């Protein structure tokens, strides 16, 4: 059986149409969504005039704009490691003001 409520737009449409007619817990049960998620969506719908803006997200940055993909950044990390091979990744990350995972991935 196809999950009718797998699409967030459909869920928002249901929430808008049922607003005030049914409780959040009943909506949670009907949509198979956690109650807290239904509560957050309902709050967002109350605060926003246009329901289509509720489920919109900011796009992720392109991979080319990420620091770890920048060859200058990778070369800078490599130079630091070559100069001080025993230096910890966390101290390098702190010096370059990036997360430790960024250093691990470069």
PDB file as gemmi writes it, atoms N, CA and C in Angstrom:
CRYST1    1.000    1.000    1.000  90.00  90.00  90.00 P 1                      
ATOM      1  N   UNK A   1       0.838  -1.191   0.000  1.00  0.00           N  
ATOM      2  CA  UNK A   1       0.000   0.000   0.000  1.00  0.00           C  
ATOM      3  C   UNK A   1       0.881   1.252   0.000  1.00  0.00           C  
ATOM      4  N   UNK A   2       0.538   2.194  -0.842  1.00  0.00           N  
ATOM      5  CA  UNK A   2       1.311   3.428  -0.974  1.00  0.00           C  
ATOM      6  C   UNK A   2       1.062   4.329   0.227  1.00  0.00           C  
ATOM      7  N   UNK A   3       2.127   4.936   0.744  1.00  0.00           N  
ATOM      8  CA  UNK A   3       2.001   5.865   1.860  1.00  0.00           C  
ATOM      9  C   UNK A   3       1.507   7.208   1.324  1.00  0.00           C  
ATOM     10  N   UNK A   4       0.234   7.504   1.525  1.00  0.00           N  
ATOM     11  CA  UNK A   4      -0.398   8.701   0.976  1.00  0.00           C  
ATOM     12  C   UNK A   4       0.210   9.962   1.563  1.00  0.00           C  
ATOM     13  N   UNK A   5       0.712   9.899   2.784  1.00  0.00           N  
ATOM     14  CA  UNK A   5       1.174  11.092   3.485  1.00  0.00           C  
ATOM     15  C   UNK A   5       2.693  11.258   3.455  1.00  0.00           C  
ATOM     16  N   UNK A   6       3.363  10.629   2.522  1.00  0.00           N  
ATOM     17  CA  UNK A   6       4.821  10.726   2.467  1.00  0.00           C  
ATOM     18  C   UNK A   6       5.286  12.088   1.943  1.00  0.00           C  
ATOM     19  N   UNK A   7       4.455  12.789   1.234  1.00  0.00           N  
ATOM     20  CA  UNK A   7       4.815  14.089   0.671  1.00  0.00           C  
ATOM     21  C   UNK A   7       4.415  15.199   1.641  1.00  0.00           C  
ATOM     22  N   UNK A   8       5.370  16.054   1.984  1.00  0.00           N  
ATOM     23  CA  UNK A   8       5.119  17.114   2.960  1.00  0.00           C  
ATOM     24  C   UNK A   8       4.071  18.106   2.479  1.00  0.00           C  
ATOM     25  N   UNK A   9       4.037  18.379   1.166  1.00  0.00           N  
ATOM     26  CA  UNK A   9       3.027  19.302   0.638  1.00  0.00           C  
ATOM     27  C   UNK A   9       1.627  18.771   0.862  1.00  0.00           C  
ATOM     28  N   UNK A  10       1.447  17.465   0.684  1.00  0.00           N  
ATOM     29  CA  UNK A  10       0.146  16.853   0.922  1.00  0.00           C  
ATOM     30  C   UNK A  10      -0.235  16.980   2.395  1.00  0.00           C  
ATOM     31  N   UNK A  11       0.736  16.781   3.257  1.00  0.00           N  
ATOM     32  CA  UNK A  11       0.470  16.871   4.696  1.00  0.00           C  
ATOM     33  C   UNK A  11       0.069  18.291   5.075  1.00  0.00           C  
ATOM     34  N   UNK A  12       0.787  19.282   4.534  1.00  0.00           N  
ATOM     35  CA  UNK A  12       0.443  20.676   4.820  1.00  0.00           C  
ATOM     36  C   UNK A  12      -0.955  20.988   4.314  1.00  0.00           C  
ATOM     37  N   UNK A  13      -1.305  20.483   3.145  1.00  0.00           N  
ATOM     38  CA  UNK A  13      -2.653  20.700   2.609  1.00  0.00           C  
ATOM     39  C   UNK A  13      -3.707  20.096   3.526  1.00  0.00           C  
ATOM     40  N   UNK A  14      -3.433  18.920   4.064  1.00  0.00           N  
ATOM     41  CA  UNK A  14      -4.364  18.277   4.989  1.00  0.00           C  
ATOM     42  C   UNK A  14      -4.482  19.109   6.266  1.00  0.00           C  
ATOM     43  N   UNK A  15      -3.351  19.566   6.785  1.00  0.00           N  
ATOM     44  CA  UNK A  15      -3.374  20.363   8.010  1.00  0.00           C  
ATOM     45  C   UNK A  15      -4.161  21.652   7.817  1.00  0.00           C  
ATOM     46  N   UNK A  16      -3.977  22.299   6.649  1.00  0.00           N  
ATOM     47  CA  UNK A  16      -4.702  23.534   6.372  1.00  0.00           C  
ATOM     48  C   UNK A  16      -6.204  23.265   6.286  1.00  0.00           C  
ATOM     49  N   UNK A  17      -6.578  22.192   5.612  1.00  0.00           N  
ATOM     50  CA  UNK A  17      -8.003  21.910   5.437  1.00  0.00           C  
ATOM     51  C   UNK A  17      -8.669  21.455   6.737  1.00  0.00           C  
ATOM     52  N   UNK A  18      -7.919  20.818   7.621  1.00  0.00           N  
ATOM     53  CA  UNK A  18      -8.489  20.306   8.871  1.00  0.00           C  
ATOM     54  C   UNK A  18      -8.310  21.257  10.050  1.00  0.00           C  
ATOM     55  N   UNK A  19      -7.692  22.403   9.821  1.00  0.00           N  
ATOM     56  CA  UNK A  19      -7.390  23.349  10.895  1.00  0.00           C  
ATOM     57  C   UNK A  19      -8.656  23.731  11.657  1.00  0.00           C  
ATOM     58  N   UNK A  20      -8.631  23.528  12.947  1.00  0.00           N  
ATOM     59  CA  UNK A  20      -9.754  23.878  13.799  1.00  0.00           C  
ATOM     60  C   UNK A  20     -10.840  22.811  13.872  1.00  0.00           C  
ATOM     61  N   UNK A  21     -10.808  21.822  12.992  1.00  0.00           N  
ATOM     62  CA  UNK A  21     -11.842  20.790  12.968  1.00  0.00           C  
ATOM     63  C   UNK A  21     -11.403  19.519  13.680  1.00  0.00           C  
ATOM     64  N   UNK A  22     -10.099  19.364  13.844  1.00  0.00           N  
ATOM     65  CA  UNK A  22      -9.575  18.119  14.393  1.00  0.00           C  
ATOM     66  C   UNK A  22      -8.363  18.452  15.273  1.00  0.00           C  
ATOM     67  N   UNK A  23      -8.126  17.675  16.284  1.00  0.00           N  
ATOM     68  CA  UNK A  23      -7.024  17.956  17.213  1.00  0.00           C  
ATOM     69  C   UNK A  23      -5.678  17.550  16.605  1.00  0.00           C  
ATOM     70  N   UNK A  24      -4.624  18.091  17.171  1.00  0.00           N  
ATOM     71  CA  UNK A  24      -3.282  17.763  16.695  1.00  0.00           C  
ATOM     72  C   UNK A  24      -2.979  16.279  16.856  1.00  0.00           C  
ATOM     73  N   UNK A  25      -3.426  15.689  17.952  1.00  0.00           N  
ATOM     74  CA  UNK A  25      -3.160  14.262  18.162  1.00  0.00           C  
ATOM     75  C   UNK A  25      -3.882  13.403  17.127  1.00  0.00           C  
ATOM     76  N   UNK A  26      -5.097  13.799  16.747  1.00  0.00           N  
ATOM     77  CA  UNK A  26      -5.809  13.059  15.703  1.00  0.00           C  
ATOM     78  C   UNK A  26      -5.123  13.237  14.352  1.00  0.00           C  
ATOM     79  N   UNK A  27      -4.653  14.464  14.067  1.00  0.00           N  
ATOM     80  CA  UNK A  27      -3.905  14.694  12.824  1.00  0.00           C  
ATOM     81  C   UNK A  27      -2.629  13.863  12.812  1.00  0.00           C  
ATOM     82  N   UNK A  28      -1.983  13.760  13.947  1.00  0.00           N  
ATOM     83  CA  UNK A  28      -0.766  12.969  14.060  1.00  0.00           C  
ATOM     84  C   UNK A  28      -1.058  11.515  13.725  1.00  0.00           C  
ATOM     85  N   UNK A  29      -2.131  11.003  14.262  1.00  0.00           N  
ATOM     86  CA  UNK A  29      -2.507   9.615  14.012  1.00  0.00           C  
ATOM     87  C   UNK A  29      -2.873   9.396  12.542  1.00  0.00           C  
ATOM     88  N   UNK A  30      -3.615  10.330  11.957  1.00  0.00           N  
ATOM     89  CA  UNK A  30      -4.046  10.206  10.561  1.00  0.00           C  
ATOM     90  C   UNK A  30      -2.889  10.287   9.574  1.00  0.00           C  
ATOM     91  N   UNK A  31      -1.918  11.142   9.856  1.00  0.00           N  
ATOM     92  CA  UNK A  31      -0.801  11.354   8.927  1.00  0.00           C  
ATOM     93  C   UNK A  31       0.406  10.487   9.249  1.00  0.00           C  
ATOM     94  N   UNK A  32       0.354   9.751  10.338  1.00  0.00           N  
ATOM     95  CA  UNK A  32       1.479   8.913  10.780  1.00  0.00           C  
ATOM     96  C   UNK A  32       2.729   9.757  11.035  1.00  0.00           C  
ATOM     97  N   UNK A  33       2.511  10.983  11.454  1.00  0.00           N  
ATOM     98  CA  UNK A  33       3.613  11.877  11.812  1.00  0.00           C  
ATOM     99  C   UNK A  33       3.679  11.972  13.329  1.00  0.00           C  
ATOM    100  N   UNK A  34       4.876  12.215  13.854  1.00  0.00           N  
ATOM    101  CA  UNK A  34       4.976  12.443  15.298  1.00  0.00           C  
ATOM    102  C   UNK A  34       4.153  13.668  15.706  1.00  0.00           C  
ATOM    103  N   UNK A  35       3.574  13.602  16.883  1.00  0.00           N  
ATOM    104  CA  UNK A  35       2.730  14.685  17.374  1.00  0.00           C  
ATOM    105  C   UNK A  35       3.482  16.009  17.388  1.00  0.00           C  
ATOM    106  N   UNK A  36       4.729  16.006  17.835  1.00  0.00           N  
ATOM    107  CA  UNK A  36       5.498  17.255  17.908  1.00  0.00           C  
ATOM    108  C   UNK A  36       5.690  17.863  16.517  1.00  0.00           C  
ATOM    109  N   UNK A  37       5.862  17.043  15.494  1.00  0.00           N  
ATOM    110  CA  UNK A  37       6.003  17.554  14.126  1.00  0.00           C  
ATOM    111  C   UNK A  37       4.715  18.225  13.666  1.00  0.00           C  
ATOM    112  N   UNK A  38       3.583  17.617  13.997  1.00  0.00           N  
ATOM    113  CA  UNK A  38       2.291  18.215  13.650  1.00  0.00           C  
ATOM    114  C   UNK A  38       2.129  19.542  14.380  1.00  0.00           C  
ATOM    115  N   UNK A  39       2.509  19.585  15.644  1.00  0.00           N  
ATOM    116  CA  UNK A  39       2.403  20.820  16.416  1.00  0.00           C  
ATOM    117  C   UNK A  39       3.271  21.919  15.816  1.00  0.00           C  
ATOM    118  N   UNK A  40       4.484  21.581  15.416  1.00  0.00           N  
ATOM    119  CA  UNK A  40       5.377  22.576  14.802  1.00  0.00           C  
ATOM    120  C   UNK A  40       4.811  23.090  13.480  1.00  0.00           C  
ATOM    121  N   UNK A  41       4.290  22.176  12.663  1.00  0.00           N  
ATOM    122  CA  UNK A  41       3.703  22.593  11.393  1.00  0.00           C  
ATOM    123  C   UNK A  41       2.492  23.485  11.611  1.00  0.00           C  
ATOM    124  N   UNK A  42       1.662  23.138  12.567  1.00  0.00           N  
ATOM    125  CA  UNK A  42       0.476  23.960  12.847  1.00  0.00           C  
ATOM    126  C   UNK A  42       0.888  25.349  13.328  1.00  0.00           C  
ATOM    127  N   UNK A  43       1.912  25.420  14.165  1.00  0.00           N  
ATOM    128  CA  UNK A  43       2.411  26.711  14.639  1.00  0.00           C  
ATOM    129  C   UNK A  43       2.958  27.519  13.468  1.00  0.00           C  
ATOM    130  N   UNK A  44       3.699  26.875  12.575  1.00  0.00           N  
ATOM    131  CA  UNK A  44       4.224  27.559  11.395  1.00  0.00           C  
ATOM    132  C   UNK A  44       3.100  28.075  10.505  1.00  0.00           C  
ATOM    133  N   UNK A  45       2.042  27.284  10.391  1.00  0.00           N  
ATOM    134  CA  UNK A  45       0.899  27.695   9.572  1.00  0.00           C  
ATOM    135  C   UNK A  45       0.185  28.899  10.185  1.00  0.00           C  
ATOM    136  N   UNK A  46       0.152  28.961  11.503  1.00  0.00           N  
ATOM    137  CA  UNK A  46      -0.477  30.103  12.171  1.00  0.00           C  
ATOM    138  C   UNK A  46       0.340  31.372  11.957  1.00  0.00           C  
ATOM    139  N   UNK A  47       1.670  31.234  11.986  1.00  0.00           N  
ATOM    140  CA  UNK A  47       2.555  32.393  11.868  1.00  0.00           C  
ATOM    141  C   UNK A  47       2.707  32.882  10.430  1.00  0.00           C  
ATOM    142  N   UNK A  48       2.459  32.016   9.467  1.00  0.00           N  
ATOM    143  CA  UNK A  48       2.711  32.336   8.063  1.00  0.00           C  
ATOM    144  C   UNK A  48       1.388  32.471   7.310  1.00  0.00           C  
ATOM    145  N   UNK A  49       1.308  33.455   6.454  1.00  0.00           N  
ATOM    146  CA  UNK A  49       0.092  33.666   5.667  1.00  0.00           C  
ATOM    147  C   UNK A  49      -0.011  32.689   4.495  1.00  0.00           C  
ATOM    148  N   UNK A  50       1.130  32.352   3.881  1.00  0.00           N  
ATOM    149  CA  UNK A  50       1.143  31.484   2.713  1.00  0.00           C  
ATOM    150  C   UNK A  50       1.601  30.081   3.107  1.00  0.00           C  
ATOM    151  N   UNK A  51       0.716  29.075   3.070  1.00  0.00           N  
ATOM    152  CA  UNK A  51       1.089  27.712   3.485  1.00  0.00           C  
ATOM    153  C   UNK A  51       2.211  27.102   2.661  1.00  0.00           C  
ATOM    154  N   UNK A  52       2.397  27.554   1.420  1.00  0.00           N  
ATOM    155  CA  UNK A  52       3.467  26.988   0.590  1.00  0.00           C  
ATOM    156  C   UNK A  52       4.840  27.358   1.104  1.00  0.00           C  
ATOM    157  N   UNK A  53       4.947  28.435   1.880  1.00  0.00           N  
ATOM    158  CA  UNK A  53       6.242  28.853   2.414  1.00  0.00           C  
ATOM    159  C   UNK A  53       6.635  28.070   3.667  1.00  0.00           C  
ATOM    160  N   UNK A  54       5.689  27.365   4.258  1.00  0.00           N  
ATOM    161  CA  UNK A  54       5.955  26.646   5.500  1.00  0.00           C  
ATOM    162  C   UNK A  54       6.954  25.524   5.291  1.00  0.00           C  
ATOM    163  N   UNK A  55       6.824  24.785   4.204  1.00  0.00           N  
ATOM    164  CA  UNK A  55       7.694  23.635   4.015  1.00  0.00           C  
ATOM    165  C   UNK A  55       8.864  23.910   3.095  1.00  0.00           C  
ATOM    166  N   UNK A  56       9.081  25.174   2.735  1.00  0.00           N  
ATOM    167  CA  UNK A  56      10.217  25.474   1.861  1.00  0.00           C  
ATOM    168  C   UNK A  56      11.490  25.581   2.696  1.00  0.00           C  
ATOM    169  N   UNK A  57      12.575  25.096   2.145  1.00  0.00           N  
ATOM    170  CA  UNK A  57      13.863  25.127   2.825  1.00  0.00           C  
ATOM    171  C   UNK A  57      14.865  25.876   1.969  1.00  0.00           C  
ATOM    172  N   UNK A  58      15.864  26.391   2.613  1.00  0.00           N  
ATOM    173  CA  UNK A  58      16.943  27.052   1.885  1.00  0.00           C  
ATOM    174  C   UNK A  58      17.755  25.983   1.158  1.00  0.00           C  
ATOM    175  N   UNK A  59      18.160  26.252  -0.067  1.00  0.00           N  
ATOM    176  CA  UNK A  59      18.941  25.249  -0.801  1.00  0.00           C  
ATOM    177  C   UNK A  59      20.325  25.071  -0.190  1.00  0.00           C  
ATOM    178  N   UNK A  60      20.843  23.869  -0.301  1.00  0.00           N  
ATOM    179  CA  UNK A  60      22.190  23.596   0.186  1.00  0.00           C  
ATOM    180  C   UNK A  60      23.195  24.264  -0.737  1.00  0.00           C  
ATOM    181  N   UNK A  61      24.321  24.691  -0.198  1.00  0.00           N  
ATOM    182  CA  UNK A  61      25.336  25.309  -1.064  1.00  0.00           C  
ATOM    183  C   UNK A  61      25.924  24.274  -2.020  1.00  0.00           C  
ATOM    184  N   UNK A  62      26.334  24.733  -3.188  1.00  0.00           N  
ATOM    185  CA  UNK A  62      26.990  23.846  -4.138  1.00  0.00           C  
ATOM    186  C   UNK A  62      28.268  23.312  -3.534  1.00  0.00           C  
ATOM    187  N   UNK A  63      28.653  22.123  -3.957  1.00  0.00           N  
ATOM    188  CA  UNK A  63      29.878  21.526  -3.425  1.00  0.00           C  
ATOM    189  C   UNK A  63      31.099  22.378  -3.735  1.00  0.00           C  
ATOM    190  N   UNK A  64      31.053  23.106  -4.842  1.00  0.00           N  
ATOM    191  CA  UNK A  64      32.211  23.914  -5.218  1.00  0.00           C  
ATOM    192  C   UNK A  64      32.435  25.086  -4.266  1.00  0.00           C  
ATOM    193  N   UNK A  65      31.400  25.493  -3.525  1.00  0.00           N  
ATOM    194  CA  UNK A  65      31.547  26.624  -2.613  1.00  0.00           C  
ATOM    195  C   UNK A  65      31.992  26.191  -1.231  1.00  0.00           C  
ATOM    196  N   UNK A  66      32.038  24.912  -0.992  1.00  0.00           N  
ATOM    197  CA  UNK A  66      32.438  24.433   0.324  1.00  0.00           C  
ATOM    198  C   UNK A  66      33.956  24.508   0.472  1.00  0.00           C  
ATOM    199  N   UNK A  67      34.408  24.813   1.690  1.00  0.00           N  
ATOM    200  CA  UNK A  67      35.837  24.993   1.942  1.00  0.00           C  
ATOM    201  C   UNK A  67      36.654  23.743   1.646  1.00  0.00           C  
ATOM    202  N   UNK A  68      36.099  22.595   1.967  1.00  0.00           N  
ATOM    203  CA  UNK A  68      36.879  21.376   1.830  1.00  0.00           C  
ATOM    204  C   UNK A  68      37.197  21.085   0.360  1.00  0.00           C  
ATOM    205  N   UNK A  69      36.416  21.624  -0.564  1.00  0.00           N  
ATOM    206  CA  UNK A  69      36.657  21.397  -1.989  1.00  0.00           C  
ATOM    207  C   UNK A  69      37.606  22.437  -2.605  1.00  0.00           C  
ATOM    208  N   UNK A  70      37.941  23.455  -1.843  1.00  0.00           N  
ATOM    209  CA  UNK A  70      38.809  24.522  -2.325  1.00  0.00           C  
ATOM    210  C   UNK A  70      40.266  24.059  -2.239  1.00  0.00           C  
ATOM    211  N   UNK A  71      40.960  24.016  -3.360  1.00  0.00           N  
ATOM    212  CA  UNK A  71      42.333  23.512  -3.383  1.00  0.00           C  
ATOM    213  C   UNK A  71      43.289  24.392  -2.582  1.00  0.00           C  
ATOM    214  N   UNK A  72      43.036  25.692  -2.520  1.00  0.00           N  
ATOM    215  CA  UNK A  72      43.880  26.565  -1.697  1.00  0.00           C  
ATOM    216  C   UNK A  72      43.787  26.161  -0.231  1.00  0.00           C  
ATOM    217  N   UNK A  73      42.561  25.872   0.201  1.00  0.00           N  
ATOM    218  CA  UNK A  73      42.344  25.459   1.586  1.00  0.00           C  
ATOM    219  C   UNK A  73      43.034  24.116   1.852  1.00  0.00           C  
ATOM    220  N   UNK A  74      42.868  23.175   0.935  1.00  0.00           N  
ATOM    221  CA  UNK A  74      43.482  21.855   1.102  1.00  0.00           C  
ATOM    222  C   UNK A  74      45.003  21.984   1.156  1.00  0.00           C  
ATOM    223  N   UNK A  75      45.559  22.827   0.306  1.00  0.00           N  
ATOM    224  CA  UNK A  75      47.014  23.041   0.304  1.00  0.00           C  
ATOM    225  C   UNK A  75      47.489  23.675   1.610  1.00  0.00           C  
ATOM    226  N   UNK A  76      46.696  24.608   2.144  1.00  0.00           N  
ATOM    227  CA  UNK A  76      47.055  25.255   3.411  1.00  0.00           C  
ATOM    228  C   UNK A  76      47.084  24.221   4.539  1.00  0.00           C  
ATOM    229  N   UNK A  77      46.079  23.340   4.570  1.00  0.00           N  
ATOM    230  CA  UNK A  77      46.045  22.287   5.589  1.00  0.00           C  
ATOM    231  C   UNK A  77      47.244  21.363   5.427  1.00  0.00           C  
ATOM    232  N   UNK A  78      47.552  21.003   4.194  1.00  0.00           N  
ATOM    233  CA  UNK A  78      48.674  20.104   3.940  1.00  0.00           C  
ATOM    234  C   UNK A  78      49.990  20.733   4.379  1.00  0.00           C  
ATOM    235  N   UNK A  79      50.163  22.032   4.147  1.00  0.00           N  
ATOM    236  CA  UNK A  79      51.385  22.725   4.582  1.00  0.00           C  
ATOM    237  C   UNK A  79      51.528  22.685   6.097  1.00  0.00           C  
ATOM    238  N   UNK A  80      50.420  22.923   6.795  1.00  0.00           N  
ATOM    239  CA  UNK A  80      50.460  22.898   8.265  1.00  0.00           C  
ATOM    240  C   UNK A  80      50.841  21.506   8.752  1.00  0.00           C  
ATOM    241  N   UNK A  81      50.281  20.481   8.130  1.00  0.00           N  
ATOM    242  CA  UNK A  81      50.583  19.100   8.533  1.00  0.00           C  
ATOM    243  C   UNK A  81      52.044  18.764   8.219  1.00  0.00           C  
ATOM    244  N   UNK A  82      52.536  19.224   7.071  1.00  0.00           N  
ATOM    245  CA  UNK A  82      53.934  18.953   6.710  1.00  0.00           C  
ATOM    246  C   UNK A  82      54.912  19.622   7.675  1.00  0.00           C  
ATOM    247  N   UNK A  83      54.565  20.837   8.129  1.00  0.00           N  
ATOM    248  CA  UNK A  83      55.438  21.557   9.057  1.00  0.00           C  
ATOM    249  C   UNK A  83      55.427  20.933  10.451  1.00  0.00           C  
ATOM    250  N   UNK A  84      54.247  20.522  10.899  1.00  0.00           N  
ATOM    251  CA  UNK A  84      54.081  19.958  12.247  1.00  0.00           C  
ATOM    252  C   UNK A  84      53.260  18.673  12.159  1.00  0.00           C  
ATOM    253  N   UNK A  85      53.871  17.553  11.822  1.00  0.00           N  
ATOM    254  CA  UNK A  85      53.129  16.307  11.609  1.00  0.00           C  
ATOM    255  C   UNK A  85      52.442  15.752  12.861  1.00  0.00           C  
ATOM    256  N   UNK A  86      52.881  16.167  14.050  1.00  0.00           N  
ATOM    257  CA  UNK A  86      52.271  15.634  15.271  1.00  0.00           C  
ATOM    258  C   UNK A  86      51.141  16.519  15.792  1.00  0.00           C  
ATOM    259  N   UNK A  87      50.872  17.584  15.122  1.00  0.00           N  
ATOM    260  CA  UNK A  87      49.834  18.524  15.570  1.00  0.00           C  
ATOM    261  C   UNK A  87      48.449  17.895  15.430  1.00  0.00           C  
ATOM    262  N   UNK A  88      47.578  18.166  16.391  1.00  0.00           N  
ATOM    263  CA  UNK A  88      46.245  17.566  16.376  1.00  0.00           C  
ATOM    264  C   UNK A  88      45.339  18.257  15.364  1.00  0.00           C  
ATOM    265  N   UNK A  89      44.355  17.501  14.871  1.00  0.00           N  
ATOM    266  CA  UNK A  89      43.402  18.055  13.914  1.00  0.00           C  
ATOM    267  C   UNK A  89      42.559  19.162  14.548  1.00  0.00           C  
ATOM    268  N   UNK A  90      42.255  19.009  15.821  1.00  0.00           N  
ATOM    269  CA  UNK A  90      41.429  20.027  16.467  1.00  0.00           C  
ATOM    270  C   UNK A  90      42.169  21.359  16.579  1.00  0.00           C  
ATOM    271  N   UNK A  91      43.487  21.322  16.804  1.00  0.00           N  
ATOM    272  CA  UNK A  91      44.234  22.588  16.876  1.00  0.00           C  
ATOM    273  C   UNK A  91      44.354  23.232  15.496  1.00  0.00           C  
ATOM    274  N   UNK A  92      44.470  22.426  14.451  1.00  0.00           N  
ATOM    275  CA  UNK A  92      44.502  22.957  13.083  1.00  0.00           C  
ATOM    276  C   UNK A  92      43.149  23.575  12.746  1.00  0.00           C  
ATOM    277  N   UNK A  93      42.072  22.882  13.112  1.00  0.00           N  
ATOM    278  CA  UNK A  93      40.725  23.384  12.854  1.00  0.00           C  
ATOM    279  C   UNK A  93      40.490  24.708  13.585  1.00  0.00           C  
ATOM    280  N   UNK A  94      40.972  24.794  14.809  1.00  0.00           N  
ATOM    281  CA  UNK A  94      40.821  26.029  15.581  1.00  0.00           C  
ATOM    282  C   UNK A  94      41.584  27.180  14.939  1.00  0.00           C  
ATOM    283  N   UNK A  95      42.795  26.902  14.469  1.00  0.00           N  
ATOM    284  CA  UNK A  95      43.601  27.943  13.823  1.00  0.00           C  
ATOM    285  C   UNK A  95      42.937  28.455  12.543  1.00  0.00           C  
ATOM    286  N   UNK A  96      42.366  27.550  11.764  1.00  0.00           N  
ATOM    287  CA  UNK A  96      41.752  27.931  10.489  1.00  0.00           C  
ATOM    288  C   UNK A  96      40.282  28.340  10.637  1.00  0.00           C  
ATOM    289  N   UNK A  97      39.779  28.271  11.863  1.00  0.00           N  
ATOM    290  CA  UNK A  97      38.399  28.646  12.187  1.00  0.00           C  
ATOM    291  C   UNK A  97      37.374  27.852  11.380  1.00  0.00           C  
ATOM    292  N   UNK A  98      37.564  26.536  11.360  1.00  0.00           N  
ATOM    293  CA  UNK A  98      36.625  25.620  10.717  1.00  0.00           C  
ATOM    294  C   UNK A  98      36.383  24.457  11.667  1.00  0.00           C  
ATOM    295  N   UNK A  99      35.420  23.631  11.341  1.00  0.00           N  
ATOM    296  CA  UNK A  99      35.142  22.461  12.151  1.00  0.00           C  
ATOM    297  C   UNK A  99      36.184  21.375  11.946  1.00  0.00           C  
ATOM    298  N   UNK A 100      36.305  20.521  12.924  1.00  0.00           N  
ATOM    299  CA  UNK A 100      37.295  19.437  12.839  1.00  0.00           C  
ATOM    300  C   UNK A 100      36.969  18.484  11.695  1.00  0.00           C  
ATOM    301  N   UNK A 101      35.694  18.277  11.420  1.00  0.00           N  
ATOM    302  CA  UNK A 101      35.288  17.409  10.316  1.00  0.00           C  
ATOM    303  C   UNK A 101      35.760  17.958   8.981  1.00  0.00           C  
ATOM    304  N   UNK A 102      35.763  19.278   8.838  1.00  0.00           N  
ATOM    305  CA  UNK A 102      36.250  19.895   7.604  1.00  0.00           C  
ATOM    306  C   UNK A 102      37.713  19.550   7.382  1.00  0.00           C  
ATOM    307  N   UNK A 103      38.494  19.563   8.451  1.00  0.00           N  
ATOM    308  CA  UNK A 103      39.910  19.212   8.346  1.00  0.00           C  
ATOM    309  C   UNK A 103      40.051  17.728   8.009  1.00  0.00           C  
ATOM    310  N   UNK A 104      39.249  16.882   8.616  1.00  0.00           N  
ATOM    311  CA  UNK A 104      39.305  15.447   8.340  1.00  0.00           C  
ATOM    312  C   UNK A 104      38.978  15.148   6.885  1.00  0.00           C  
ATOM    313  N   UNK A 105      38.051  15.898   6.304  1.00  0.00           N  
ATOM    314  CA  UNK A 105      37.624  15.647   4.924  1.00  0.00           C  
ATOM    315  C   UNK A 105      38.537  16.271   3.886  1.00  0.00           C  
ATOM    316  N   UNK A 106      39.467  17.122   4.310  1.00  0.00           N  
ATOM    317  CA  UNK A 106      40.316  17.793   3.314  1.00  0.00           C  
ATOM    318  C   UNK A 106      41.571  17.020   3.014  1.00  0.00           C  
TER     319      UNK A 106                                                      
END                                                                             
